[in-house]
Every structure is written in C-alpha cells, then in structure tokens.
C-alpha cells in the first residue's frame, strides 16, 4: 500500500512539471556528473562547466524557464 502511495505521489509530481523543469532536473544531474568527473580528472574547466550546468538546472527546475531566458535574465543583471 505504501509503495502505491509513493508511486502516485511521484506520478503527481512529474505531471505538474513542465518540459523546461524536467530539462532543469536533467541539467542538475548532468552538472553534478561533470563536477565529479572534473574532480576525478583534476580538470578545472570541466568542473566549472558542471557548476554552470547545475546552476542553470536548479533555476530551470524551480521556475520552469528555458535556458535561454535564464541566460538573458542573468546577463541583464547589473552587478556593481
């Protein structure tokens, strides 16, 4: 019974996510994998790419925006 409830909860959670949020979740996973591989190979560039992918993924998953929209919003931010 508990397994059925967990499956229903998971299905309900997946149903409310739009395509961009799903892509964001995938970007988080991809970013973590790149970061781990960068650590293993001592590759700073790959580690940084992983951090960027993970950041985009977190924002995309949370707000459901496309990666291009997120990039534009971040570019528009004026830092002192």
C-alpha positions, 0 to 999 in steps of 0.5 A: 500500500505504501509503495502505491502511495509513493508511486502516485505521489511521484506520478503527481509530481512529474505531471505538474512539471513542465518540459523546461523543469524536467530539462532543469532536473536533467541539467542538475544531474548532468552538472553534478556528473561533470563536477565529479568527473572534473574532480576525478580528472583534476580538470578545472574547466570541466568542473566549472562547466558542471557548476554552470550546468547545475546552476542553470538546472536548479533555476530551470527546475524551480521556475520552469524557464528555458535556458535561454531566458535564464541566460538573458535574465542573468546577463541583464543583471547589473552587478556593481 
